């Protein structure tokens, strides 16, 4: 058995920009990029044709958005602007530290997070009360290329933990995405009905085991 956790909304709460497109545009201007007048419209358009379930890194989307309006982004400005725009205040959710500690006692433990912003998962963990060294694998959609609930996302974290996907017990707050673990034979624990404290107690009581 291996336990994986969703990050945002499960282990931590993070404050994002109310208007991500505007936040990115403001940073682009700071880096000397001429943001097009119709940025709000362009930002919401699809510029990269990706397979269903695939993650499009936000810097790639931003660069493609600018190119669609004839604007280039030298010196990796798109990535720098995106990373700078998403600089959240982080709050560790109640029971998160206890749940991770209980998971470590049970077997391999990892994070599987939908996140299109490079570096954001790592920076979030550093700002939380969690110790990133407690995780055997930290897998984000921007790194593995697939978003939950696509099976490839769960298969990626399973590979990183060196277990079969059916051995995953995945904890998350969003059944629509995190519940996808059941499609690879794993077990979904939803925070809609189970608190992190209750999950930690259940782990210690041996209520989860590898099929």
NORRATA-V707534 format. One record per pair of residues at least 6 apart in sequence whose ideal C-beta (glycine too) atoms are under 6 Angstrom apart, sorted by the first residue. I is the first residue (numbers start at 1). GAP is how many residues later the second one is. If there is no record, write none. Layout:
# NORRATA-V707534
I;GAP / I;GAP
This chain:
# NORRATA-V707534
1;106 / 1;166 / 1;208 / 1;209 / 2;105 / 2;106 / 2;159 / 2;161 / 2;165 / 2;166 / 3;100 / 3;106 / 3;166 / 4;106 / 4;108 / 4;153 / 4;164 / 4;166 / 5;6 / 5;106 / 5;166 / 6;166 / 6;172 / 7;104 / 7;106 / 8;6 / 9;164 / 10;162 / 10;163 / 11;82 / 11;85 / 12;78 / 12;80 / 12;112 / 12;116 / 13;78 / 14;74 / 14;76 / 14;110 / 15;73 / 15;74 / 17;6 / 21;22 / 23;62 / 24;38 / 24;57 / 24;58 / 24;61 / 25;10 / 25;14 / 27;54 / 27;57 / 27;58 / 28;7 / 28;53 / 29;6 / 31;46 / 31;50 / 33;44 / 34;37 / 36;33 / 42;23 / 42;27 / 43;22 / 47;17 / 47;18 / 47;21 / 48;8 / 48;16 / 50;6 / 53;93 / 53;94 / 53;97 / 55;61 / 55;86 / 55;87 / 55;90 / 55;92 / 57;59 / 57;85 / 58;24 / 58;58 / 58;59 / 59;19 / 59;20 / 59;23 / 62;16 / 62;20 / 63;10 / 63;15 / 66;7 / 82;35 / 83;36 / 86;31 / 86;34 / 90;34 / 90;37 / 90;38 / 92;36 / 92;37 / 95;100 / 95;101 / 95;102 / 96;100 / 97;32 / 98;102 / 99;97 / 99;100 / 99;101 / 100;34 / 102;98 / 102;101 / 102;102 / 103;6 / 104;30 / 106;97 / 108;28 / 108;53 / 109;26 / 109;27 / 110;25 / 110;26 / 110;27 / 110;47 / 110;51 / 111;24 / 111;27 / 112;27 / 112;45 / 113;8 / 113;27 / 114;27 / 114;33 / 114;34 / 115;6 / 115;25 / 115;26 / 115;27 / 116;26 / 118;24 / 121;19 / 125;7 / 136;25 / 137;23 / 137;24 / 139;17 / 139;18 / 139;21 / 141;6 / 144;12 / 146;6 / 146;7 / 148;29 / 148;32 / 149;28 / 149;31 / 151;32 / 151;33 / 154;11 / 154;27 / 154;30 / 155;10 / 158;7 / 158;10 / 165;19 / 165;21 / 166;19 / 166;20 / 166;45 / 167;43 / 168;13 / 168;18 / 169;18 / 169;39 / 170;8 / 170;11 / 170;16 / 170;18 / 171;18 / 172;6 / 173;18 / 175;15 / 179;9 / 181;7 / 182;6 / 189;10
